[in-house]
Amino acid sequence: MGMKAGDVVPESCDCCGHDAEDCGMLENGWVSDAQFLAGGGVYCRACAHLLRLVRLEEECVWCDEPMVEEEAAEARGWVYYADEFGSLHPCCPACLARRFGITARVSLGRDG
């Protein structure tokens, strides 16, 4: 991930389609993947995270609480919500309740 000497900056992200400068590939690097796509693919870090090729550290969009490991966060009631532009944002259970009046249904691993 990222730039090495001799690397050529991709024109754009193969997922979101934004050019390299707009999606942060110049500053933050990118992820190349040939395992999931036969012809390979080049992704900005945000798209690589959403495609589960890499894991970026996340925090609640409002209170900055760090999100723990993904499965544990889901079990605690963390959610992603889509804003008016369709971008997904992580939200902790406390902010979910405070901002939206919603209490996440937490699975305890039991049937019924």
The first five atom37 places (N, CA, C, CB, O) and aatype in JSON, in Angstrom:
{
  "aatype": [12, 7, 12, 11, 0, 7, 3, 19, 19, 14, 6, 15, 4, 3, 4, 4, 7, 8, 3, 0, 6, 3, 4, 7, 12, 10, 6, 2, 7, 17, 19, 15, 3, 0, 5, 13, 10, 0, 7, 7, 7, 19, 18, 4, 1, 0, 4, 0, 8, 10, 10, 1, 10, 19, 1, 10, 6, 6, 6, 4, 19, 17, 4, 3, 6, 14, 12, 19, 6, 6, 6, 0, 0, 6, 0, 1, 7, 17, 19, 18, 18, 0, 3, 6, 13, 7, 15, 10, 8, 14, 4, 4, 14, 0, 4, 10, 0, 1, 1, 13, 7, 9, 16, 0, 1, 19, 15, 10, 7, 1, 3, 7],
  "atom_mask": [
    [1, 1, 1, 1, 1],
    [1, 1, 1, 0, 1],
    [1, 1, 1, 1, 1],
    [1, 1, 1, 1, 1],
    [1, 1, 1, 1, 1],
    [1, 1, 1, 0, 1],
    [1, 1, 1, 1, 1],
    [1, 1, 1, 1, 1],
    [1, 1, 1, 1, 1],
    [1, 1, 1, 1, 1],
    [1, 1, 1, 1, 1],
    [1, 1, 1, 1, 1],
    [1, 1, 1, 1, 1],
    [1, 1, 1, 1, 1],
    [1, 1, 1, 1, 1],
    [1, 1, 1, 1, 1],
    [1, 1, 1, 0, 1],
    [1, 1, 1, 1, 1],
    [1, 1, 1, 1, 1],
    [1, 1, 1, 1, 1],
    [1, 1, 1, 1, 1],
    [1, 1, 1, 1, 1],
    [1, 1, 1, 1, 1],
    [1, 1, 1, 0, 1],
    [1, 1, 1, 1, 1],
    [1, 1, 1, 1, 1],
    [1, 1, 1, 1, 1],
    [1, 1, 1, 1, 1],
    [1, 1, 1, 0, 1],
    [1, 1, 1, 1, 1],
    [1, 1, 1, 1, 1],
    [1, 1, 1, 1, 1],
    [1, 1, 1, 1, 1],
    [1, 1, 1, 1, 1],
    [1, 1, 1, 1, 1],
    [1, 1, 1, 1, 1],
    [1, 1, 1, 1, 1],
    [1, 1, 1, 1, 1],
    [1, 1, 1, 0, 1],
    [1, 1, 1, 0, 1],
    [1, 1, 1, 0, 1],
    [1, 1, 1, 1, 1],
    [1, 1, 1, 1, 1],
    [1, 1, 1, 1, 1],
    [1, 1, 1, 1, 1],
    [1, 1, 1, 1, 1],
    [1, 1, 1, 1, 1],
    [1, 1, 1, 1, 1],
    [1, 1, 1, 1, 1],
    [1, 1, 1, 1, 1],
    [1, 1, 1, 1, 1],
    [1, 1, 1, 1, 1],
    [1, 1, 1, 1, 1],
    [1, 1, 1, 1, 1],
    [1, 1, 1, 1, 1],
    [1, 1, 1, 1, 1],
    [1, 1, 1, 1, 1],
    [1, 1, 1, 1, 1],
    [1, 1, 1, 1, 1],
    [1, 1, 1, 1, 1],
    [1, 1, 1, 1, 1],
    [1, 1, 1, 1, 1],
    [1, 1, 1, 1, 1],
    [1, 1, 1, 1, 1],
    [1, 1, 1, 1, 1],
    [1, 1, 1, 1, 1],
    [1, 1, 1, 1, 1],
    [1, 1, 1, 1, 1],
    [1, 1, 1, 1, 1],
    [1, 1, 1, 1, 1],
    [1, 1, 1, 1, 1],
    [1, 1, 1, 1, 1],
    [1, 1, 1, 1, 1],
    [1, 1, 1, 1, 1],
    [1, 1, 1, 1, 1],
    [1, 1, 1, 1, 1],
    [1, 1, 1, 0, 1],
    [1, 1, 1, 1, 1],
    [1, 1, 1, 1, 1],
    [1, 1, 1, 1, 1],
    [1, 1, 1, 1, 1],
    [1, 1, 1, 1, 1],
    [1, 1, 1, 1, 1],
    [1, 1, 1, 1, 1],
    [1, 1, 1, 1, 1],
    [1, 1, 1, 0, 1],
    [1, 1, 1, 1, 1],
    [1, 1, 1, 1, 1],
    [1, 1, 1, 1, 1],
    [1, 1, 1, 1, 1],
    [1, 1, 1, 1, 1],
    [1, 1, 1, 1, 1],
    [1, 1, 1, 1, 1],
    [1, 1, 1, 1, 1],
    [1, 1, 1, 1, 1],
    [1, 1, 1, 1, 1],
    [1, 1, 1, 1, 1],
    [1, 1, 1, 1, 1],
    [1, 1, 1, 1, 1],
    [1, 1, 1, 1, 1],
    [1, 1, 1, 0, 1],
    [1, 1, 1, 1, 1],
    [1, 1, 1, 1, 1],
    [1, 1, 1, 1, 1],
    [1, 1, 1, 1, 1],
    [1, 1, 1, 1, 1],
    [1, 1, 1, 1, 1],
    [1, 1, 1, 1, 1],
    [1, 1, 1, 0, 1],
    [1, 1, 1, 1, 1],
    [1, 1, 1, 1, 1],
    [1, 1, 1, 0, 1]
  ],
  "atom_positions": [
    [[0.85, -1.17, 0.0], [0.0, 0.0, 0.0], [0.9, 1.23, 0.0], [-0.97, 0.0, 1.22], [1.91, 1.28, 0.7]],
    [[0.51, 2.21, -0.8], [1.28, 3.44, -0.82], [2.26, 3.48, -1.96], [0.0, 0.0, 0.0], [2.34, 2.57, -2.78]],
    [[3.01, 4.55, -1.99], [3.95, 4.77, -3.08], [5.35, 4.32, -2.7], [3.96, 6.22, -3.47], [5.82, 4.55, -1.59]],
    [[6.0, 3.67, -3.67], [7.4, 3.3, -3.54], [8.15, 3.98, -4.68], [7.6, 1.73, -3.58], [7.54, 4.45, -5.64]],
    [[9.44, 4.03, -4.56], [10.24, 4.63, -5.62], [9.93, 3.92, -6.93], [11.76, 4.56, -5.29], [9.94, 2.69, -6.99]],
    [[9.67, 4.67, -7.97], [9.39, 4.1, -9.27], [7.92, 3.81, -9.53], [0.0, 0.0, 0.0], [7.54, 3.5, -10.66]],
    [[7.06, 3.91, -8.5], [5.63, 3.68, -8.7], [5.03, 4.81, -9.53], [4.9, 3.56, -7.34], [5.4, 5.97, -9.39]],
    [[4.11, 4.44, -10.38], [3.38, 5.42, -11.16], [2.02, 5.58, -10.5], [3.24, 4.98, -12.67], [1.31, 4.6, -10.26]],
    [[1.66, 6.81, -10.2], [0.39, 7.08, -9.54], [-0.73, 6.72, -10.5], [0.3, 8.58, -9.09], [-0.73, 7.15, -11.66]],
    [[-1.7, 5.92, -10.03], [-2.84, 5.59, -10.89], [-3.63, 6.84, -11.26], [-3.77, 4.56, -10.19], [-3.58, 7.84, -10.55]],
    [[-4.35, 6.78, -12.38], [-5.17, 7.91, -12.78], [-6.35, 8.1, -11.84], [-5.67, 7.73, -14.21], [-6.71, 9.22, -11.5]],
    [[-6.94, 6.96, -11.42], [-8.14, 7.04, -10.59], [-8.34, 5.74, -9.83], [-9.38, 7.36, -11.45], [-7.65, 4.75, -10.07]],
    [[-9.3, 5.76, -8.93], [-9.68, 4.57, -8.17], [-10.63, 3.74, -9.03], [-10.35, 4.95, -6.8], [-11.57, 4.29, -9.62]],
    [[-10.4, 2.44, -9.1], [-11.25, 1.56, -9.89], [-12.6, 1.32, -9.25], [-10.56, 0.25, -10.11], [-13.48, 0.73, -9.88]],
    [[-12.81, 1.77, -8.02], [-14.09, 1.58, -7.35], [-14.93, 2.85, -7.43], [-13.87, 1.17, -5.89], [-16.01, 2.83, -8.03]],
    [[-14.47, 3.93, -6.84], [-15.27, 5.16, -6.79], [-15.15, 5.98, -8.07], [-14.86, 5.99, -5.6], [-16.0, 6.82, -8.35]],
    [[-14.08, 5.75, -8.84], [-13.91, 6.47, -10.09], [-13.32, 7.86, -9.96], [0.0, 0.0, 0.0], [-13.07, 8.51, -10.97]],
    [[-13.1, 8.32, -8.72], [-12.5, 9.65, -8.54], [-11.05, 9.62, -8.97], [-12.62, 10.12, -7.07], [-10.37, 8.6, -8.86]],
    [[-10.57, 10.77, -9.47], [-9.16, 10.79, -9.85], [-8.28, 10.72, -8.61], [-8.84, 12.05, -10.67], [-8.73, 10.99, -7.5]],
    [[-7.03, 10.37, -8.82], [-6.11, 10.08, -7.72], [-6.01, 11.22, -6.72], [-4.74, 9.79, -8.28], [-5.95, 10.98, -5.51]],
    [[-5.99, 12.45, -7.2], [-5.88, 13.59, -6.29], [-7.14, 13.76, -5.45], [-5.59, 14.87, -7.07], [-7.06, 14.02, -4.25]],
    [[-8.31, 13.61, -6.08], [-9.57, 13.82, -5.37], [-9.85, 12.78, -4.3], [-10.71, 13.82, -6.35], [-10.49, 13.09, -3.29]],
    [[-9.38, 11.55, -4.48], [-9.69, 10.51, -3.49], [-8.5, 10.2, -2.58], [-10.13, 9.25, -4.19], [-8.51, 9.19, -1.88]],
    [[-7.48, 11.05, -2.59], [-6.39, 10.94, -1.63], [-5.29, 9.96, -1.97], [0.0, 0.0, 0.0], [-4.45, 9.66, -1.12]],
    [[-5.28, 9.44, -3.19], [-4.26, 8.46, -3.55], [-2.85, 9.07, -3.58], [-4.58, 7.86, -4.9], [-1.87, 8.38, -3.3]],
    [[-2.76, 10.35, -3.9], [-1.45, 11.0, -3.94], [-0.87, 11.15, -2.54], [-1.55, 12.38, -4.6], [0.33, 10.93, -2.33]],
    [[-1.73, 11.52, -1.57], [-1.25, 11.76, -0.2], [-1.19, 10.48, 0.63], [-2.15, 12.76, 0.5], [-0.25, 10.27, 1.39]],
    [[-2.21, 9.62, 0.48], [-2.36, 8.47, 1.37], [-1.97, 7.13, 0.75], [-3.76, 8.4, 1.82], [-1.9, 6.13, 1.46]],
    [[-1.74, 7.11, -0.52], [-1.4, 5.86, -1.19], [-2.63, 5.15, -1.7], [0.0, 0.0, 0.0], [-3.73, 5.7, -1.68]],
    [[-2.44, 3.93, -2.15], [-3.53, 3.15, -2.72], [-3.26, 1.68, -2.49], [-3.69, 3.44, -4.23], [-2.18, 1.29, -2.03]],
    [[-4.24, 0.86, -2.81], [-4.14, -0.58, -2.64], [-4.33, -1.21, -4.02], [-5.2, -1.12, -1.61], [-5.28, -0.9, -4.73]],
    [[-3.41, -2.09, -4.38], [-3.53, -2.85, -5.63], [-3.96, -4.25, -5.27], [-2.18, -2.86, -6.44], [-3.48, -4.84, -4.3]],
    [[-4.88, -4.8, -6.06], [-5.37, -6.13, -5.77], [-5.53, -6.92, -7.06], [-6.7, -6.07, -5.01], [-6.23, -6.49, -7.98]],
    [[-4.89, -8.08, -7.13], [-5.07, -8.99, -8.25], [-5.72, -10.28, -7.8], [-3.72, -9.28, -8.93], [-6.03, -11.14, -8.62]],
    [[-5.94, -10.43, -6.51], [-6.53, -11.65, -5.97], [-8.02, -11.74, -6.29], [-6.3, -11.73, -4.47], [-8.51, -12.81, -6.67]],
    [[-8.75, -10.66, -6.14], [-10.2, -10.69, -6.31], [-10.64, -10.34, -7.72], [-10.83, -9.74, -5.34], [-11.72, -10.75, -8.15]],
    [[-9.83, -9.6, -8.45], [-10.15, -9.25, -9.83], [-9.08, -9.83, -10.74], [-10.26, -7.7, -10.01], [-7.89, -9.62, -10.52]],
    [[-9.51, -10.55, -11.76], [-8.55, -11.21, -12.65], [-7.58, -10.21, -13.27], [-9.3, -11.96, -13.76], [-6.38, -10.49, -13.36]],
    [[-8.07, -9.06, -13.69], [-7.2, -8.05, -14.3], [-6.54, -7.15, -13.29], [0.0, 0.0, 0.0], [-5.81, -6.23, -13.68]],
    [[-6.76, -7.38, -12.02], [-6.21, -6.52, -10.98], [-7.1, -5.31, -10.77], [0.0, 0.0, 0.0], [-8.06, -5.09, -11.51]],
    [[-6.79, -4.55, -9.78], [-7.54, -3.35, -9.48], [-6.7, -2.43, -8.63], [0.0, 0.0, 0.0], [-5.81, -2.88, -7.91]],
    [[-6.97, -1.15, -8.71], [-6.27, -0.15, -7.92], [-7.32, 0.69, -7.21], [-5.32, 0.73, -8.8], [-8.21, 1.25, -7.85]],
    [[-7.21, 0.77, -5.87], [-8.26, 1.4, -5.08], [-7.67, 2.43, -4.13], [-9.04, 0.36, -4.31], [-6.57, 2.25, -3.6]],
    [[-8.42, 3.52, -3.93], [-8.04, 4.46, -2.88], [-8.24, 3.73, -1.55], [-8.9, 5.79, -2.95], [-8.93, 2.72, -1.49]],
    [[-7.63, 4.24, -0.5], [-7.71, 3.55, 0.79], [-9.13, 3.46, 1.32], [-6.84, 4.26, 1.81], [-9.49, 2.46, 1.94]],
    [[-9.94, 4.48, 1.1], [-11.33, 4.44, 1.58], [-12.11, 3.32, 0.9], [-12.03, 5.8, 1.34], [-12.84, 2.58, 1.57]],
    [[-11.97, 3.18, -0.4], [-12.68, 2.11, -1.12], [-12.11, 0.75, -0.75], [-12.59, 2.33, -2.65], [-12.86, -0.22, -0.6]],
    [[-10.8, 0.66, -0.59], [-10.19, -0.62, -0.19], [-10.72, -1.06, 1.17], [-8.65, -0.51, -0.14], [-10.9, -2.25, 1.41]],
    [[-10.97, -0.11, 2.04], [-11.56, -0.41, 3.35], [-12.99, -0.93, 3.18], [-11.54, 0.84, 4.26], [-13.35, -1.95, 3.77]],
    [[-13.79, -0.23, 2.38], [-15.18, -0.65, 2.18], [-15.27, -2.0, 1.48], [-15.92, 0.4, 1.37], [-16.2, -2.76, 1.71]],
    [[-14.3, -2.29, 0.61], [-14.26, -3.59, -0.08], [-13.63, -4.67, 0.79], [-13.48, -3.46, -1.39], [-13.53, -5.83, 0.38]],
    [[-13.21, -4.29, 1.99], [-12.58, -5.2, 2.96], [-11.25, -5.78, 2.48], [-13.53, -6.34, 3.26], [-10.9, -6.92, 2.8]],
    [[-10.53, -4.98, 1.7], [-9.19, -5.38, 1.3], [-8.18, -4.96, 2.35], [-8.83, -4.76, -0.06], [-7.16, -5.63, 2.53]],
    [[-8.45, -3.87, 3.04], [-7.63, -3.4, 4.17], [-8.58, -2.87, 5.23], [-6.59, -2.29, 3.72], [-9.74, -2.56, 4.95]],
    [[-8.09, -2.77, 6.44], [-8.91, -2.22, 7.54], [-8.27, -0.93, 8.01], [-9.05, -3.25, 8.72], [-7.12, -0.93, 8.45]],
    [[-9.0, 0.15, 7.92], [-8.54, 1.43, 8.44], [-9.14, 1.63, 9.82], [-8.92, 2.61, 7.48], [-10.26, 1.18, 10.08]],
    [[-8.42, 2.29, 10.69], [-8.98, 2.61, 12.0], [-10.14, 3.57, 11.81], [-7.91, 3.21, 12.96], [-10.06, 4.51, 11.01]],
    [[-11.22, 3.32, 12.55], [-12.39, 4.18, 12.44], [-12.78, 4.68, 13.82], [-13.56, 3.43, 11.79], [-12.44, 4.1, 14.84]],
    [[-13.51, 5.79, 13.81], [-14.03, 6.35, 15.05], [-15.4, 6.93, 14.77], [-13.07, 7.44, 15.63], [-15.74, 7.23, 13.62]],
    [[-16.19, 7.09, 15.81], [-17.53, 7.65, 15.67], [-17.43, 9.04, 15.04], [-18.25, 7.71, 17.04], [-16.59, 9.86, 15.42]],
    [[-18.29, 9.28, 14.09], [-18.27, 10.53, 13.36], [-18.57, 11.74, 14.27], [-19.27, 10.48, 12.22], [-18.17, 12.85, 13.94]],
    [[-19.27, 11.53, 15.39], [-19.62, 12.66, 16.26], [-18.77, 12.77, 17.51], [-21.05, 12.55, 16.65], [-18.35, 13.87, 17.86]],
    [[-18.5, 11.66, 18.19], [-17.8, 11.79, 19.48], [-16.35, 11.33, 19.41], [-18.53, 10.99, 20.53], [-15.63, 11.42, 20.41]],
    [[-15.9, 10.83, 18.27], [-14.52, 10.39, 18.05], [-14.12, 9.17, 18.88], [-13.58, 11.52, 18.36], [-12.93, 8.88, 19.0]],
    [[-15.1, 8.45, 19.45], [-14.77, 7.21, 20.16], [-14.21, 6.22, 19.15], [-16.03, 6.61, 20.89], [-14.82, 6.0, 18.11]],
    [[-13.05, 5.62, 19.44], [-12.49, 4.65, 18.48], [-13.35, 3.39, 18.41], [-11.06, 4.29, 18.87], [-13.84, 2.89, 19.42]],
    [[-13.5, 2.91, 17.2], [-14.24, 1.66, 16.99], [-13.3, 0.5, 17.27], [-14.83, 1.58, 15.55], [-12.17, 0.46, 16.77]],
    [[-13.78, -0.43, 18.07], [-12.98, -1.62, 18.35], [-13.06, -2.54, 17.13], [-13.48, -2.35, 19.64], [-13.66, -2.18, 16.12]],
    [[-12.48, -3.69, 17.23], [-12.51, -4.67, 16.16], [-13.94, -4.81, 15.63], [-11.96, -6.05, 16.64], [-14.89, -4.75, 16.41]],
    [[-14.07, -5.0, 14.34], [-15.36, -4.91, 13.66], [-16.47, -5.8, 14.24], [-15.17, -5.26, 12.23], [-17.58, -5.32, 14.46]],
    [[-16.19, -7.06, 14.49], [-17.23, -7.95, 15.02], [-17.65, -7.54, 16.43], [-16.73, -9.41, 15.03], [-18.83, -7.59, 16.77]],
    [[-16.69, -7.13, 17.25], [-17.01, -6.68, 18.6], [-17.82, -5.38, 18.55], [-15.72, -6.47, 19.43], [-18.74, -5.19, 19.34]],
    [[-17.47, -4.49, 17.62], [-18.21, -3.23, 17.48], [-19.65, -3.5, 17.07], [-17.53, -2.31, 16.45], [-20.58, -2.89, 17.6]],
    [[-19.83, -4.41, 16.14], [-21.18, -4.76, 15.71], [-21.99, -5.35, 16.87], [-21.14, -5.75, 14.54], [-23.16, -5.03, 17.04]],
    [[-21.35, -6.19, 17.65], [-22.04, -6.79, 18.8], [-22.44, -5.73, 19.83], [-21.14, -7.85, 19.46], [-23.44, -5.89, 20.52]],
    [[-21.65, -4.66, 19.94], [-21.95, -3.58, 20.89], [-23.0, -2.61, 20.37], [-20.7, -2.82, 21.22], [-23.52, -1.79, 21.13]],
    [[-23.32, -2.68, 19.07], [-24.36, -1.82, 18.52], [-23.88, -0.7, 17.61], [0.0, 0.0, 0.0], [-24.66, 0.19, 17.28]],
    [[-22.61, -0.72, 17.2], [-22.13, 0.27, 16.24], [-22.86, 0.04, 14.92], [-20.59, 0.18, 16.06], [-23.18, -1.09, 14.56]],
    [[-23.11, 1.12, 14.2], [-23.74, 1.05, 12.89], [-23.05, 2.03, 11.94], [-25.27, 1.35, 12.99], [-22.31, 2.91, 12.37]],
    [[-23.32, 1.86, 10.67], [-22.94, 2.85, 9.66], [-24.23, 3.48, 9.18], [-22.11, 2.21, 8.46], [-25.22, 2.78, 8.96]],
    [[-24.23, 4.77, 9.01], [-25.4, 5.41, 8.44], [-24.95, 6.16, 7.19], [-26.08, 6.37, 9.46], [-23.81, 6.6, 7.09]],
    [[-25.87, 6.29, 6.25], [-25.58, 6.99, 4.99], [-26.09, 8.42, 5.1], [-26.23, 6.25, 3.78], [-27.24, 8.66, 5.45]],
    [[-25.21, 9.36, 4.78], [-25.64, 10.77, 4.77], [-26.39, 11.08, 3.48], [-24.41, 11.71, 4.93], [-26.63, 10.18, 2.68]],
    [[-26.75, 12.33, 3.28], [-27.52, 12.72, 2.11], [-26.77, 12.53, 0.8], [-27.94, 14.15, 2.24], [-27.38, 12.57, -0.27]],
    [[-25.45, 12.33, 0.87], [-24.65, 12.11, -0.33], [-24.36, 10.62, -0.56], [-23.34, 12.87, -0.23], [-23.72, 10.26, -1.54]],
    [[-24.83, 9.78, 0.35], [-24.62, 8.34, 0.22], [-23.33, 7.86, 0.85], [0.0, 0.0, 0.0], [-23.01, 6.67, 0.75]],
    [[-22.57, 8.74, 1.49], [-21.33, 8.33, 2.17], [-21.68, 7.67, 3.5], [-20.4, 9.55, 2.39], [-22.57, 8.12, 4.22]],
    [[-20.97, 6.59, 3.81], [-21.22, 5.88, 5.06], [-20.33, 6.42, 6.17], [-20.98, 4.38, 4.88], [-19.15, 6.71, 5.96]],
    [[-20.92, 6.54, 7.38], [-20.2, 7.05, 8.54], [-20.43, 6.13, 9.73], [-20.64, 8.51, 8.86], [-21.57, 5.73, 9.98]],
    [[-19.36, 5.78, 10.48], [-19.54, 4.95, 11.66], [-20.17, 5.76, 12.8], [-18.2, 4.35, 12.11], [-19.86, 6.94, 12.98]],
    [[-21.04, 5.11, 13.53], [-21.75, 5.76, 14.63], [-21.8, 4.81, 15.82], [-23.2, 6.18, 14.19], [-22.24, 3.67, 15.69]],
    [[-21.33, 5.28, 16.98], [-21.33, 4.46, 18.19], [-22.76, 4.36, 18.73], [-20.37, 5.05, 19.27], [-23.61, 5.18, 18.37]],
    [[-23.04, 3.38, 19.58], [-24.4, 3.21, 20.12], [-24.91, 4.43, 20.89], [-24.44, 2.0, 21.01], [-26.09, 4.75, 20.81]],
    [[-24.04, 5.11, 21.63], [-24.47, 6.28, 22.41], [-24.92, 7.41, 21.49], [-23.33, 6.77, 23.33], [-25.95, 8.03, 21.73]],
    [[-24.15, 7.69, 20.44], [-24.53, 8.75, 19.51], [-25.73, 8.35, 18.67], [-23.35, 9.11, 18.59], [-26.54, 9.2, 18.3]],
    [[-25.86, 7.08, 18.37], [-27.04, 6.58, 17.65], [-28.3, 6.91, 18.44], [-26.93, 5.05, 17.4], [-29.29, 7.4, 17.88]],
    [[-28.27, 6.65, 19.73], [-29.41, 6.93, 20.59], [-29.62, 8.44, 20.75], [-29.23, 6.28, 21.97], [-30.74, 8.93, 20.66]],
    [[-28.53, 9.17, 20.99], [-28.62, 10.61, 21.23], [-29.08, 11.38, 19.99], [-27.26, 11.15, 21.7], [-29.93, 12.27, 20.1]],
    [[-28.56, 11.05, 18.84], [-28.85, 11.8, 17.61], [-30.13, 11.36, 16.92], [-27.71, 11.67, 16.66], [-30.87, 12.18, 16.37]],
    [[-30.39, 10.05, 16.95], [-31.51, 9.53, 16.17], [-32.61, 8.93, 17.04], [-31.01, 8.5, 15.21], [-33.67, 8.55, 16.53]],
    [[-32.38, 8.83, 18.35], [-33.37, 8.23, 19.22], [-33.55, 6.75, 18.97], [0.0, 0.0, 0.0], [-34.61, 6.18, 19.25]],
    [[-32.5, 6.13, 18.45], [-32.56, 4.71, 18.09], [-31.61, 3.93, 18.99], [-32.19, 4.48, 16.59], [-30.47, 4.34, 19.22]],
    [[-32.09, 2.84, 19.51], [-31.23, 1.92, 20.24], [-30.97, 0.73, 19.33], [-31.87, 1.48, 21.6], [-31.91, 0.07, 18.88]],
    [[-29.73, 0.47, 19.07], [-29.37, -0.65, 18.19], [-29.77, -1.96, 18.83], [-27.85, -0.64, 17.88], [-29.6, -2.16, 20.04]],
    [[-30.29, -2.83, 18.02], [-30.61, -4.18, 18.51], [-29.32, -4.95, 18.54], [-31.69, -4.89, 17.61], [-28.71, -5.2, 17.49]],
    [[-28.9, -5.33, 19.7], [-27.64, -6.03, 19.88], [-27.9, -7.52, 19.93], [-26.9, -5.56, 21.16], [-28.7, -7.99, 20.73]],
    [[-27.22, -8.24, 19.06], [-27.37, -9.69, 19.04], [-26.52, -10.31, 20.14], [-26.98, -10.28, 17.67], [-25.34, -10.0, 20.27]],
    [[-27.13, -11.16, 20.89], [-26.41, -11.85, 21.97], [-26.05, -13.28, 21.58], [-27.24, -11.85, 23.26], [-25.6, -14.07, 22.41]],
    [[-26.28, -13.6, 20.3], [-25.91, -14.92, 19.83], [-26.9, -16.0, 20.23], [0.0, 0.0, 0.0], [-26.57, -17.18, 20.18]],
    [[-28.11, -15.62, 20.63], [-29.13, -16.59, 21.01], [-30.25, -16.57, 19.98], [-29.67, -16.3, 22.42], [-30.54, -15.53, 19.39]],
    [[-30.86, -17.7, 19.77], [-32.01, -17.76, 18.88], [-33.25, -17.24, 19.6], [-32.24, -19.21, 18.37], [-33.37, -17.35, 20.82]],
    [[-34.16, -16.68, 18.8], [-35.45, -16.26, 19.35], [-35.4, -14.95, 19.97], [0.0, 0.0, 0.0], [-36.41, -14.46, 20.48]]
  ]
}
